Amino acid sequence: MRDNSSATTLVRPVIPPRQPNGLWWGLLGVAAFSFTVPFTKVAVEGLSPLFVGSARAVIAAVLAAVALSLTRQRFPRGAQWTRLAVVAGGIVVGFPLLTSFALTTTPATHSAVVIALLPAATATAAVLRARERPRAAFWVATAIGALAAIAFAFAQSGGLGQLHWADLLLLGAVVAAAIGYAEGGLLARELGAWQTVSWALVLAAPLMVFLAALSAAQHPPSGTPVQWAALAYLGIASMFLGFFAWYRGLAIGPMAQVSQIQLVQPVLTICWAGLLLGESLTWTTTIGGLAVILCAGAAVRVRQNPPSAARNP
C-alpha cells in the first residue's frame, strides 16, 4: 500500500488533473515546425544551404547546452551515446542539410507534400526498430503513401524518368528524420524527451560548427536582415523550442491523438508558403498533398490501434 501511495503522489505533479489538454501543446509544437520549410526557403535565397543547415544546428546546440547545464542533467552512459549519434545523424545533420540543399531549387509547397510522408515513415521506422508486427493494413497505407509522394514528385518534375535531384534529397531527408525520431522516441524513455534532443544537438555540435565555419570561409554569408531572421527562427524555434512544446504535449497526452496532429503540419506549411512566399497552390499540389496526408494518417492510426486480440491476449 505504501508503494502504491508513493507512486500516486509522484504522478500528480507531472500531469495535474486540471492541466490543459496535451493537444494544445502538440499543436503549438507543430505550428512552430510548420514554418521550417518556408523559412528555410527564405534563408537559402541569400545564404549558402550548407551554412543554413549547419548554423541552425549550432544555434540550437548553444541553447541546448545552456538548458542541460542549468537543469544539471546527468550525462548519457555507454551505448546511449551511440544511439544519440543515430538521433543526431537523422534530425540534426541529415534532415536540415538535405532540406536546405533541396529548397535551393524546389518550391516550399512542393517540398511540403513530399515531407508529408514523414509521419508514416516515422511509424515504419518505429515498427522496424521495435520489431513490431502490425496489421497488413499498415503496410498497405504506408506503401500507397510512398507511391503517392513519388508519383507527385514525378508529375511535378515532368513525368516518369524526370525525377529531380531535389526530390531525392527530400526523400532522403524524410528517411533520415524518421530514423532519428524513432530512435529518439525509444531513447527518450531513458533520458527524457527534450533531454534526448538536447544531447543530440550537443553531440553533433563539433561537426556542425566545422561545417558552418567551412561554409563561411568558402562563401562569406551576406544575407539580408530577413534571411538572417529566418535562420534565427530555424535555430531557436524549429530545432529547439518547438520540441519543448511537442514533447510536452506528448507527455500530457493522450499520446495517440497528440501524435496525429503532425498530419496537419504539411497543410500549415503549404498555407504559409502561399501567404509568406506568394507561391501558387496548383491542383496537383492539392491532390498530392491530400493523398499523402490521408495515407500517412491511416498508417499512423492503424499502428496505434492494434487488433483487440493483440491488446488483450
C-alpha positions in Angstrom: 0.0 0.0 0.0 2.8 2.3 0.8 4.4 1.8 -2.6 1.1 2.4 -4.4 0.5 5.6 -2.5 4.0 6.8 -3.3 3.6 6.1 -7.0 0.3 8.0 -7.0 2.0 11.0 -5.3 4.7 11.1 -8.0 2.3 11.1 -10.9 0.2 14.0 -9.8 2.8 16.8 -10.2 3.7 15.6 -13.7 0.2 15.7 -15.1 -2.1 17.5 -12.8 -5.9 16.9 -13.3 -6.5 20.5 -14.4 -3.7 20.7 -16.9 -4.8 21.8 -20.4 -5.2 19.1 -22.9 -2.0 18.0 -24.5 -3.5 18.6 -27.9 -2.9 22.3 -27.5 0.8 21.8 -26.6 1.1 19.5 -29.5 -0.5 21.9 -31.9 1.9 24.7 -30.7 4.9 22.4 -31.5 3.5 21.6 -34.9 2.8 25.2 -35.6 6.5 26.0 -34.8 7.6 23.2 -37.1 5.3 24.2 -39.9 7.3 27.4 -40.6 10.5 25.4 -41.1 10.3 24.8 -44.8 9.1 28.3 -45.8 11.8 30.0 -43.6 14.5 27.6 -44.9 13.4 28.7 -48.4 13.8 32.3 -47.4 17.2 31.7 -45.8 18.8 29.8 -48.7 17.8 32.6 -51.1 20.8 34.6 -49.8 22.8 32.2 -47.6 24.6 29.0 -48.5 22.5 25.9 -47.9 25.4 24.3 -46.1 25.7 27.4 -43.9 21.9 27.4 -43.2 21.8 23.7 -42.5 24.7 23.7 -40.1 24.3 27.2 -38.5 20.8 26.5 -37.4 22.1 23.4 -35.5 24.8 25.4 -33.9 22.3 28.0 -32.6 20.1 25.2 -31.2 23.1 23.4 -29.7 24.1 26.5 -27.7 20.6 26.8 -26.3 20.6 23.0 -25.6 23.9 23.2 -23.7 22.6 26.0 -21.6 19.4 24.2 -20.8 21.2 21.0 -19.9 23.7 22.9 -17.7 21.1 24.9 -15.8 19.0 21.9 -15.1 22.0 19.7 -14.2 21.0 16.8 -16.4 23.0 13.6 -15.9 25.3 12.6 -18.8 24.2 9.7 -21.0 26.1 6.5 -20.5 27.6 3.7 -22.6 25.5 2.7 -25.6 23.3 5.7 -25.1 25.9 7.8 -26.8 25.8 5.6 -29.9 22.0 5.8 -30.0 22.3 9.6 -29.6 24.6 9.6 -32.6 21.8 8.0 -34.6 19.3 10.6 -33.5 21.8 13.4 -34.3 22.5 12.0 -37.7 18.8 12.0 -38.5 17.3 15.2 -37.1 20.4 17.4 -36.5 22.5 16.6 -39.5 20.5 14.8 -42.2 17.2 16.5 -42.3 18.4 20.1 -42.0 21.2 19.8 -44.6 19.2 17.8 -47.1 16.2 20.1 -47.0 18.4 23.2 -47.2 20.0 22.0 -50.4 16.7 20.8 -51.9 15.0 24.1 -51.2 17.5 26.0 -53.3 15.7 24.7 -56.4 12.2 23.5 -55.4 9.2 25.4 -54.1 8.2 25.2 -50.5 4.8 23.8 -51.4 6.3 21.0 -53.4 8.7 20.2 -50.5 5.8 20.2 -48.0 4.0 17.5 -50.0 7.0 15.2 -50.2 7.8 15.7 -46.5 4.2 14.9 -45.6 5.3 11.3 -45.8 7.3 11.8 -42.6 4.6 10.6 -40.1 4.1 7.3 -42.0 7.9 6.9 -42.4 8.4 7.5 -38.7 5.8 4.9 -37.9 7.5 2.5 -40.2 10.9 3.1 -38.6 9.4 2.6 -35.2 7.9 -0.6 -36.3 11.2 -2.0 -37.6 13.2 -0.7 -34.7 10.8 -2.2 -32.1 10.3 -5.3 -34.2 6.6 -4.9 -34.1 4.2 -6.9 -36.3 1.5 -4.5 -37.4 -1.5 -5.5 -39.5 -1.3 -5.7 -43.3 -3.3 -2.5 -43.5 -0.4 -0.6 -42.0 2.0 -1.7 -44.8 -0.7 -1.0 -47.5 -1.3 2.5 -46.2 2.4 3.2 -46.0 3.1 1.8 -49.4 0.3 3.8 -51.0 1.5 7.0 -49.3 5.1 6.5 -50.5 3.8 5.8 -54.1 1.6 8.9 -53.9 4.6 11.1 -52.8 6.8 9.6 -55.5 4.1 10.0 -58.2 3.6 13.6 -57.1 7.4 14.2 -57.4 7.5 12.7 -60.9 4.4 14.7 -62.0 5.9 18.0 -60.8 9.3 17.1 -62.4 7.9 16.5 -65.9 6.8 12.9 -65.9 8.2 9.4 -65.5 12.0 9.3 -65.6 12.2 13.1 -64.8 12.6 12.9 -61.0 14.5 16.0 -59.9 17.6 15.6 -57.7 15.9 17.8 -55.1 13.1 15.2 -54.7 15.8 12.6 -53.9 17.2 14.9 -51.3 13.7 15.4 -49.8 13.1 11.7 -49.7 16.4 11.2 -48.1 15.5 13.9 -45.5 12.3 12.0 -44.7 14.2 8.8 -44.2 16.8 10.5 -42.0 14.3 12.2 -39.8 12.1 9.1 -39.5 15.1 7.1 -38.2 16.1 9.9 -35.9 12.6 10.3 -34.5 12.1 6.5 -34.0 15.4 6.1 -32.2 14.8 9.3 -30.2 11.4 8.1 -29.1 12.9 5.0 -27.6 15.8 6.8 -26.1 13.5 9.4 -24.6 12.2 6.7 -22.2 15.6 6.6 -20.6 16.9 10.2 -20.8 13.7 12.2 -21.1 12.2 13.8 -24.2 13.7 17.2 -24.5 16.9 16.0 -22.9 17.3 13.5 -25.8 17.0 16.2 -28.4 19.3 18.5 -26.5 22.1 15.8 -26.1 21.8 15.0 -29.8 22.3 18.7 -30.6 25.3 18.9 -28.3 26.8 15.7 -29.7 26.6 17.0 -33.3 27.8 20.5 -32.4 31.5 20.0 -33.2 30.7 18.7 -36.7 28.1 21.4 -37.4 30.5 24.2 -36.1 33.1 22.9 -38.5 30.7 22.8 -41.5 29.4 26.3 -40.6 33.0 27.6 -40.5 33.9 25.9 -43.7 30.9 27.3 -45.5 31.5 30.8 -44.2 35.2 30.6 -45.3 34.2 29.5 -48.8 31.2 31.7 -49.2 31.1 34.6 -46.7 27.5 34.9 -45.6 25.9 38.2 -46.8 22.2 37.7 -46.3 19.5 40.3 -45.8 18.1 41.0 -42.3 15.0 38.9 -43.3 17.2 36.0 -44.3 19.2 36.2 -41.0 15.9 36.4 -39.1 14.7 33.3 -40.9 17.9 31.5 -39.9 17.5 32.6 -36.3 14.0 31.2 -36.3 15.2 27.8 -37.6 17.7 27.5 -34.8 15.6 28.8 -31.9 12.1 27.6 -32.8 12.3 24.8 -35.3 15.3 22.9 -33.8 14.8 23.8 -30.1 11.7 25.4 -28.6 9.3 23.6 -30.9 10.5 20.3 -29.4 9.7 21.5 -25.9 6.1 22.1 -26.8 5.8 19.0 -28.9 7.2 16.6 -26.3 5.2 18.4 -23.5 2.0 17.7 -25.5 3.0 14.0 -25.9 3.7 13.8 -22.2 0.3 15.2 -21.2 -1.4 13.1 -23.8 -3.4 11.4 -24.9 -0.3 10.4 -26.9 -2.2 8.6 -29.7 -4.2 11.7 -30.5 -1.4 14.2 -30.0 1.0 12.4 -32.3 -1.6 12.6 -35.1 -1.6 16.4 -35.0 1.7 16.2 -37.0 -0.5 15.4 -40.0 -1.7 19.0 -40.2 1.9 20.2 -40.5 2.1 20.0 -44.3 -1.3 21.8 -44.6 0.0 24.6 -42.5 3.3 24.7 -44.4 1.6 25.0 -47.7 -0.6 27.8 -46.3 2.5 29.7 -45.0 4.3 29.2 -48.4 1.3 30.8 -50.1 0.9 33.7 -47.7 4.6 34.4 -47.0 6.3 33.4 -50.2 3.5 34.0 -52.7 3.7 30.5 -54.1 0.6 29.4 -56.0 -1.4 26.3 -55.0 -1.9 24.1 -58.0 -4.3 21.2 -58.3 -1.5 18.7 -58.4 -0.2 20.0 -55.2 -3.6 19.9 -53.6 -4.3 16.3 -54.7 -0.8 15.1 -54.0 -0.8 16.6 -50.5 -4.2 15.2 -49.6 -3.3 11.7 -50.8 0.0 11.6 -48.9 -1.6 13.1 -45.7 -4.6 10.6 -45.8 -2.3 7.7 -46.3 0.1 8.8 -43.5 -2.9 9.3 -41.2 -4.2 5.8 -42.0 -0.8 4.3 -41.3 -0.3 6.1 -38.0 -3.9 5.2 -36.9 -3.6 1.5 -37.8 -0.3 1.2 -35.9 -1.7 3.0 -32.8 -4.9 0.8 -32.8 -3.7 -2.8 -32.9 -6.3 -5.6 -33.0 -8.1 -6.3 -29.8 -6.7 -9.8 -29.7 -3.2 -8.3 -29.6 -4.1 -5.8 -26.9 -5.9 -8.4 -24.7 -4.3 -11.8 -25.3 
